[in-house]
Amino acid sequence: MPLDPDWLLRYPIPEVSETRTRKDTMLYALSIGLGHDPMDDWQRRFVTEPKLLALPTMAVVLGYPGFWLGRPDTGVDATRLVHGEQSIILHRPLPVEGAVIGRSRVTGLVDRGAGKGALLYSTREVFDGDGNALATLDSTTFLRGDGGFGGAAGPVKQPHPIPDRAPDATLSLGTRPEQALLYRLNGDLNPLHADPAVAAKAGFPRPILHGLCTMGVVGHALVRLCCAGAPERMRRLDLRFSAPVFPGETIVTEVWEEGPGRFAFTALVAERETMVINNGLCEVSP
């Protein structure tokens, strides 16, 4: 049955109001690999009290409405969707605890044609309990099984170009075999990341790491490489997911400085020499 674009464009994604705790902030950091070296004083600032800090990429789990595209009434083939792109604009440093509100909506659909899938664009705005804007998140989801519904063929978001030269800096960070099982405790319970049978149905030999977990690992590297370890300096992240990561693999982040406070980046899996994040843009404050 063809996708109903009018229904999906006005789909009532639930607003989320939640109270975050310091434990939630520590869990997020642990779930993307912080604390791997318990002797690293910088890493311990994100996973222990009393001077706890929040990582900028934690914005992706704030006010998260859950795997709403998996609901039958969306009309989407949820077994064949892939997270294609993600951006975060940070309006202020993220709090380590307190009330959070997330408001999500579908902002666009692009029909790539029968057998070629579709692109779904969505936005989530995140606020603190006083109504102050914390972050704006834009996502592109590739609906591999839902093209050919007669929709518009554009506009399509253009990727950020990567310089044709050697990177200015790199950082390798390992992931753990059970990392997807830990990351899902942030609220993304898509079985693709936990159930081997579901992963096989989607064409993978085993469960894959959440794309947003990969983003978190790369975000960790960018805070070190681009922000001199100061998470409050990060203002924007924009990237394209190009291949999945399997838990246990090593992610190598590569960075190019393009100007004051502006960096291009990519990430690859060392074991397979495969690009997993491409067309990245990171903007930081002085």
SEKE-99576 format. One record per residue (C-alpha): residue number from 1; x, y, z. Coordinates in pm, 1 decimal, always signed. Layout:
+-----+----------+----------+----------+
!   k !     east !    north !       up !
+-----+----------+----------+----------+
! NUM !        X !        Y !        Z !
...
+-----+----------+----------+----------+
END
This chain:
+-----+----------+----------+----------+
!   k !     east !    north !       up !
+-----+----------+----------+----------+
!   1 !     +0.0 !     +0.0 !     +0.0 !
!   2 !   +151.0 !   +338.7 !   -102.5 !
!   3 !   +257.6 !   +583.1 !   +164.8 !
!   4 !     +3.2 !   +854.2 !   +248.1 !
!   5 !   +217.1 !  +1170.7 !   +235.8 !
!   6 !    -55.5 !  +1404.2 !   +362.3 !
!   7 !   -103.4 !  +1193.2 !   +674.7 !
!   8 !   +268.5 !  +1155.4 !   +739.1 !
!   9 !   +334.4 !  +1528.8 !   +700.2 !
!  10 !    +80.4 !  +1604.9 !   +972.1 !
!  11 !   +150.9 !  +1298.1 !  +1186.0 !
!  12 !    +99.9 !  +1389.1 !  +1554.8 !
!  13 !   +439.0 !  +1306.0 !  +1703.8 !
!  14 !   +384.6 !  +1322.3 !  +2081.5 !
!  15 !   +533.9 !  +1610.5 !  +2274.1 !
!  16 !   +768.5 !  +1481.5 !  +2543.2 !
!  17 !   +806.5 !  +1637.0 !  +2888.4 !
!  18 !  +1059.8 !  +1473.4 !  +3114.9 !
!  19 !  +1277.4 !  +1540.7 !  +3413.8 !
!  20 !  +1639.2 !  +1452.0 !  +3350.4 !
!  21 !  +1868.8 !  +1346.5 !  +3632.6 !
!  22 !  +2243.8 !  +1350.6 !  +3672.6 !
!  23 !  +2229.1 !   +973.5 !  +3638.2 !
!  24 !  +2076.6 !  +1014.1 !  +3288.7 !
!  25 !  +2363.1 !  +1242.6 !  +3190.4 !
!  26 !  +2618.9 !   +990.4 !  +3313.6 !
!  27 !  +2439.4 !   +704.9 !  +3135.9 !
!  28 !  +2450.7 !   +889.1 !  +2804.5 !
!  29 !  +2823.6 !   +953.6 !  +2838.0 !
!  30 !  +2892.1 !   +591.5 !  +2936.2 !
!  31 !  +2678.4 !   +466.5 !  +2646.6 !
!  32 !  +2896.7 !   +643.6 !  +2388.6 !
!  33 !  +3220.8 !   +522.7 !  +2544.5 !
!  34 !  +3324.8 !   +786.9 !  +2797.9 !
!  35 !  +3487.3 !   +626.3 !  +3100.3 !
!  36 !  +3656.8 !   +361.4 !  +2889.2 !
!  37 !  +3977.5 !   +482.4 !  +3051.4 !
!  38 !  +3893.9 !   +539.0 !  +3420.3 !
!  39 !  +4232.5 !   +711.2 !  +3466.4 !
!  40 !  +4145.1 !   +984.5 !  +3215.5 !
!  41 !  +4051.4 !  +1287.1 !  +3429.8 !
!  42 !  +3881.2 !  +1463.3 !  +3136.1 !
!  43 !  +3652.2 !  +1168.2 !  +3059.3 !
!  44 !  +3559.4 !  +1129.6 !  +3425.7 !
!  45 !  +3407.1 !  +1479.1 !  +3423.7 !
!  46 !  +3121.2 !  +1339.5 !  +3212.2 !
!  47 !  +3056.1 !  +1024.1 !  +3413.1 !
!  48 !  +3111.1 !  +1119.5 !  +3777.6 !
!  49 !  +3003.8 !  +1386.5 !  +4022.6 !
!  50 !  +3039.3 !  +1651.1 !  +4161.5 !
!  51 !  +3158.9 !  +1866.5 !  +3864.4 !
!  52 !  +2949.3 !  +1683.4 !  +3607.5 !
!  53 !  +2936.2 !  +1810.0 !  +3246.9 !
!  54 !  +2698.2 !  +1720.4 !  +2961.6 !
!  55 !  +2825.7 !  +1629.0 !  +2617.0 !
!  56 !  +2678.4 !  +1839.0 !  +2332.0 !
!  57 !  +2553.5 !  +1532.7 !  +2142.8 !
!  58 !  +2334.9 !  +1439.7 !  +2440.9 !
!  59 !  +2084.4 !  +1675.9 !  +2275.3 !
!  60 !  +1975.5 !  +1385.3 !  +2053.0 !
!  61 !  +1820.9 !  +1197.9 !  +2347.9 !
!  62 !  +1650.4 !  +1498.5 !  +2511.8 !
!  63 !  +1273.3 !  +1509.7 !  +2464.3 !
!  64 !  +1303.4 !  +1205.6 !  +2238.1 !
!  65 !   +958.8 !  +1078.4 !  +2129.3 !
!  66 !  +1071.3 !   +719.0 !  +2082.1 !
!  67 !  +1068.9 !   +508.8 !  +1766.8 !
!  68 !   +746.9 !   +665.2 !  +1641.4 !
!  69 !   +810.7 !   +566.8 !  +1277.4 !
!  70 !   +772.1 !   +206.9 !  +1390.6 !
!  71 !   +404.8 !   +260.0 !  +1469.2 !
!  72 !   +170.9 !    +83.1 !  +1222.1 !
!  73 !    -44.2 !   +393.8 !  +1168.8 !
!  74 !   +247.5 !   +583.3 !  +1007.3 !
!  75 !   +224.3 !   +358.1 !   +701.8 !
!  76 !   +604.4 !   +331.8 !   +689.6 !
!  77 !   +792.3 !     +5.7 !   +632.0 !
!  78 !   +985.8 !    +37.7 !   +958.1 !
!  79 !  +1205.2 !   -267.5 !   +890.8 !
!  80 !  +1367.2 !    -89.5 !   +597.6 !
!  81 !  +1424.9 !   +263.9 !   +722.6 !
!  82 !  +1773.4 !   +406.5 !   +777.5 !
!  83 !  +1886.5 !   +720.8 !   +959.9 !
!  84 !  +2047.5 !   +921.2 !   +680.9 !
!  85 !  +2148.8 !  +1261.2 !   +820.3 !
!  86 !  +2151.9 !  +1445.8 !  +1151.8 !
!  87 !  +2224.3 !  +1799.7 !  +1259.1 !
!  88 !  +2230.9 !  +1968.9 !  +1600.0 !
!  89 !  +2226.1 !  +2342.6 !  +1662.6 !
!  90 !  +2307.0 !  +2418.5 !  +2025.1 !
!  91 !  +2157.8 !  +2738.6 !  +2165.9 !
!  92 !  +2324.3 !  +2704.9 !  +2506.8 !
!  93 !  +2526.7 !  +2447.4 !  +2702.1 !
!  94 !  +2312.0 !  +2149.1 !  +2796.3 !
!  95 !  +2211.6 !  +2113.2 !  +3162.6 !
!  96 !  +2310.1 !  +1799.3 !  +3350.8 !
!  97 !  +1966.8 !  +1774.3 !  +3515.4 !
!  98 !  +1622.5 !  +1935.0 !  +3517.2 !
!  99 !  +1300.8 !  +1955.0 !  +3318.4 !
! 100 !  +1314.8 !  +1915.2 !  +2939.8 !
! 101 !  +1047.8 !  +1947.1 !  +2669.7 !
! 102 !  +1080.3 !  +1808.1 !  +2317.3 !
! 103 !   +851.0 !  +1906.4 !  +2030.4 !
! 104 !   +891.3 !  +1711.1 !  +1706.8 !
! 105 !   +730.8 !  +1742.7 !  +1365.1 !
! 106 !   +771.7 !  +1615.6 !  +1009.7 !
! 107 !   +891.8 !  +1898.8 !   +786.7 !
! 108 !   +917.9 !  +1738.1 !   +443.4 !
! 109 !   +896.2 !  +1429.6 !   +220.7 !
! 110 !  +1087.6 !  +1358.5 !    -98.1 !
! 111 !   +976.3 !  +1079.3 !   -332.2 !
! 112 !  +1273.5 !   +914.3 !   -502.9 !
! 113 !  +1047.7 !   +684.9 !   -704.4 !
! 114 !   +919.1 !   +326.8 !   -694.4 !
! 115 !  +1189.5 !    +92.6 !   -572.8 !
! 116 !  +1416.3 !   +385.5 !   -480.1 !
! 117 !  +1264.9 !   +488.0 !   -148.6 !
! 118 !  +1180.9 !   +824.2 !     +1.4 !
! 119 !  +1338.6 !  +1086.1 !   +228.7 !
! 120 !  +1161.1 !  +1208.1 !   +541.0 !
! 121 !  +1276.8 !  +1531.2 !   +703.0 !
! 122 !  +1190.0 !  +1602.8 !  +1066.7 !
! 123 !  +1274.4 !  +1861.9 !  +1331.7 !
! 124 !  +1281.1 !  +1847.6 !  +1711.2 !
! 125 !  +1304.3 !  +2159.5 !  +1925.2 !
! 126 !  +1426.3 !  +2107.1 !  +2281.0 !
! 127 !  +1354.2 !  +2347.5 !  +2568.1 !
! 128 !  +1433.2 !  +2355.9 !  +2937.1 !
! 129 !  +1163.2 !  +2382.8 !  +3203.2 !
! 130 !  +1166.2 !  +2764.2 !  +3184.1 !
! 131 !  +1103.7 !  +2763.7 !  +2809.1 !
! 132 !  +1462.0 !  +2847.6 !  +2708.8 !
! 133 !  +1569.8 !  +2688.9 !  +2380.1 !
! 134 !  +1844.0 !  +2432.0 !  +2431.9 !
! 135 !  +1883.6 !  +2274.5 !  +2088.3 !
! 136 !  +1726.4 !  +2230.4 !  +1745.4 !
! 137 !  +1771.8 !  +1891.5 !  +1579.6 !
! 138 !  +1705.7 !  +1815.7 !  +1213.3 !
! 139 !  +1700.2 !  +1457.8 !  +1084.6 !
! 140 !  +1677.7 !  +1289.1 !   +746.7 !
! 141 !  +1539.4 !   +934.8 !   +744.3 !
! 142 !  +1572.3 !   +718.0 !   +432.6 !
! 143 !  +1251.4 !   +516.7 !   +388.6 !
! 144 !  +1393.7 !   +241.1 !   +168.6 !
! 145 !  +1061.1 !    +64.6 !   +117.6 !
! 146 !   +827.8 !   +359.8 !    +62.9 !
! 147 !   +906.1 !   +533.3 !   -265.9 !
! 148 !   +664.1 !   +580.3 !   -553.0 !
! 149 !   +377.6 !   +755.2 !   -372.2 !
! 150 !   +356.7 !  +1038.7 !   -624.1 !
! 151 !   +528.9 !  +1304.8 !   -415.3 !
! 152 !   +775.1 !  +1580.0 !   -504.1 !
! 153 !  +1129.1 !  +1483.5 !   -604.4 !
! 154 !  +1287.9 !  +1767.7 !   -405.4 !
! 155 !  +1428.4 !  +1979.2 !   -263.1 !
! 156 !  +1705.9 !  +1757.8 !   -130.6 !
! 157 !  +1951.0 !  +1873.9 !   +135.8 !
! 158 !  +2300.5 !  +1927.8 !     -4.9 !
! 159 !  +2593.1 !  +1766.2 !   +181.4 !
! 160 !  +2886.9 !  +1964.5 !   +317.6 !
! 161 !  +3196.3 !  +1911.0 !    +96.5 !
! 162 !  +3512.7 !  +1753.4 !   +238.0 !
! 163 !  +3852.7 !  +1902.4 !   +144.2 !
! 164 !  +4064.6 !  +1705.7 !   -102.7 !
! 165 !  +4373.2 !  +1685.6 !   +117.1 !
! 166 !  +4501.8 !  +1498.8 !   +418.2 !
! 167 !  +4315.9 !  +1572.4 !   +743.9 !
! 168 !  +4464.1 !  +1816.9 !   +991.8 !
! 169 !  +4393.8 !  +1591.6 !  +1291.4 !
! 170 !  +4258.0 !  +1243.8 !  +1369.5 !
! 171 !  +4143.9 !  +1056.5 !  +1679.4 !
! 172 !  +4066.2 !   +684.2 !  +1716.1 !
! 173 !  +3806.8 !   +573.1 !  +1971.8 !
! 174 !  +3701.3 !   +214.4 !  +2032.0 !
! 175 !  +3348.0 !    +87.5 !  +2085.0 !
! 176 !  +3249.3 !   -208.9 !  +2301.7 !
! 177 !  +3067.4 !   -529.4 !  +2192.4 !
! 178 !  +2770.4 !   -451.4 !  +2422.2 !
! 179 !  +2757.4 !    -78.9 !  +2341.9 !
! 180 !  +2430.6 !    -88.5 !  +2144.5 !
! 181 !  +2260.9 !   -263.5 !  +2436.9 !
! 182 !  +2378.4 !    +14.3 !  +2666.1 !
! 183 !  +2293.5 !   +298.1 !  +2426.2 !
! 184 !  +1935.1 !   +178.3 !  +2379.9 !
! 185 !  +1872.3 !   +260.1 !  +2748.0 !
! 186 !  +1868.0 !   +625.5 !  +2640.3 !
! 187 !  +1528.1 !   +553.2 !  +2484.2 !
! 188 !  +1588.5 !   +420.8 !  +2131.0 !
! 189 !  +1450.9 !    +67.4 !  +2155.3 !
! 190 !  +1458.1 !    -12.2 !  +1782.1 !
! 191 !  +1518.5 !   -392.2 !  +1782.0 !
! 192 !  +1756.9 !   -355.1 !  +1486.8 !
! 193 !  +2022.3 !   -276.1 !  +1747.6 !
! 194 !  +1949.2 !   -564.7 !  +1984.1 !
! 195 !  +1775.5 !   -855.9 !  +1806.3 !
! 196 !  +1983.3 !  -1067.6 !  +1562.5 !
! 197 !  +1667.4 !  -1185.9 !  +1382.8 !
! 198 !  +1553.9 !   -829.3 !  +1314.5 !
! 199 !  +1904.4 !   -734.4 !  +1201.3 !
! 200 !  +1909.0 !  -1031.4 !   +961.7 !
! 201 !  +1572.4 !   -929.7 !   +817.0 !
! 202 !  +1717.1 !   -584.3 !   +749.6 !
! 203 !  +2016.7 !   -740.5 !   +572.3 !
! 204 !  +2281.0 !   -719.5 !   +845.4 !
! 205 !  +2481.4 !  -1014.3 !   +983.2 !
! 206 !  +2428.5 !   -894.5 !  +1341.1 !
! 207 !  +2277.3 !   -599.0 !  +1529.3 !
! 208 !  +2434.5 !   -266.4 !  +1437.7 !
! 209 !  +2525.5 !    +32.4 !  +1650.8 !
! 210 !  +2269.6 !   +313.6 !  +1661.0 !
! 211 !  +2366.1 !   +585.6 !  +1415.3 !
! 212 !  +2324.4 !   +839.5 !  +1694.4 !
! 213 !  +2562.6 !   +637.6 !  +1910.3 !
! 214 !  +2818.8 !   +658.4 !  +1629.7 !
! 215 !  +2749.5 !  +1031.6 !  +1621.6 !
! 216 !  +2811.1 !  +1048.7 !  +1995.2 !
! 217 !  +3149.1 !   +877.1 !  +1961.3 !
! 218 !  +3244.8 !  +1118.4 !  +1683.7 !
! 219 !  +3108.2 !  +1411.0 !  +1886.5 !
! 220 !  +3337.2 !  +1305.4 !  +2172.4 !
! 221 !  +3631.4 !  +1317.4 !  +1930.8 !
! 222 !  +3525.6 !  +1659.8 !  +1799.3 !
! 223 !  +3504.8 !  +1809.6 !  +2148.2 !
! 224 !  +3867.1 !  +1705.3 !  +2192.2 !
! 225 !  +3990.5 !  +1797.0 !  +1842.8 !
! 226 !  +3791.0 !  +2113.1 !  +1770.9 !
! 227 !  +3689.9 !  +2251.7 !  +2112.3 !
! 228 !  +4011.5 !  +2189.1 !  +2310.2 !
! 229 !  +3805.1 !  +1967.7 !  +2541.9 !
! 230 !  +3548.7 !  +2237.3 !  +2627.9 !
! 231 !  +3199.9 !  +2101.5 !  +2540.9 !
! 232 !  +3031.4 !  +2439.8 !  +2591.9 !
! 233 !  +3214.1 !  +2573.5 !  +2284.6 !
! 234 !  +3031.3 !  +2348.5 !  +2038.5 !
! 235 !  +2758.3 !  +2529.1 !  +1843.2 !
! 236 !  +2666.6 !  +2304.0 !  +1551.4 !
! 237 !  +2712.6 !  +1952.0 !  +1418.5 !
! 238 !  +2590.7 !  +1838.1 !  +1077.8 !
! 239 !  +2666.9 !  +1497.9 !   +923.2 !
! 240 !  +2560.6 !  +1218.6 !   +690.2 !
! 241 !  +2557.8 !   +851.3 !   +791.0 !
! 242 !  +2719.6 !   +649.2 !   +512.6 !
! 243 !  +2752.3 !   +296.5 !   +658.6 !
! 244 !  +2670.8 !   +114.7 !   +982.9 !
! 245 !  +2912.4 !    +43.5 !  +1266.7 !
! 246 !  +2915.3 !   -295.8 !  +1437.1 !
! 247 !  +2964.5 !   -281.2 !  +1815.0 !
! 248 !  +3326.6 !   -348.4 !  +1902.9 !
! 249 !  +3475.0 !   -166.4 !  +1604.3 !
! 250 !  +3712.1 !   +132.0 !  +1620.1 !
! 251 !  +3590.0 !   +469.1 !  +1490.6 !
! 252 !  +3852.7 !   +705.8 !  +1349.3 !
! 253 !  +3743.3 !  +1070.3 !  +1326.0 !
! 254 !  +3925.8 !  +1290.3 !  +1071.5 !
! 255 !  +3909.5 !  +1671.3 !  +1089.4 !
! 256 !  +3992.5 !  +1954.7 !   +849.2 !
! 257 !  +4006.9 !  +2315.5 !   +970.3 !
! 258 !  +3824.3 !  +2540.0 !   +721.8 !
! 259 !  +3846.4 !  +2870.5 !   +906.2 !
! 260 !  +3804.2 !  +3019.6 !  +1253.0 !
! 261 !  +3561.5 !  +2798.7 !  +1445.7 !
! 262 !  +3469.4 !  +2589.9 !  +1140.0 !
! 263 !  +3573.7 !  +2230.9 !  +1068.7 !
! 264 !  +3487.3 !  +1960.2 !   +816.0 !
! 265 !  +3499.5 !  +1600.0 !   +936.6 !
! 266 !  +3448.5 !  +1236.4 !   +842.1 !
! 267 !  +3472.2 !   +908.3 !  +1034.3 !
! 268 !  +3569.6 !   +557.9 !   +929.6 !
! 269 !  +3584.3 !   +213.1 !  +1086.0 !
! 270 !  +3948.2 !   +110.8 !  +1113.7 !
! 271 !  +3888.5 !   -265.1 !  +1096.6 !
! 272 !  +3704.3 !   -250.0 !   +762.7 !
! 273 !  +3848.2 !    +78.6 !   +627.8 !
! 274 !  +3488.1 !   +184.4 !   +566.5 !
! 275 !  +3353.7 !   +540.0 !   +578.8 !
! 276 !  +3068.1 !   +551.9 !   +831.6 !
! 277 !  +3014.2 !   +928.6 !   +861.1 !
! 278 !  +3069.7 !  +1170.9 !   +575.1 !
! 279 !  +3013.5 !  +1537.6 !   +485.5 !
! 280 !  +3049.3 !  +1651.7 !   +845.2 !
! 281 !  +3048.4 !  +2015.4 !   +957.0 !
! 282 !  +3136.0 !  +2130.1 !  +1308.5 !
! 283 !  +3111.3 !  +2493.3 !  +1423.5 !
! 284 !  +3250.2 !  +2610.2 !  +1756.8 !
! 285 !  +3271.2 !  +2937.6 !  +1946.4 !
! 286 !  +3608.8 !  +3102.2 !  +2020.1 !
+-----+----------+----------+----------+
END
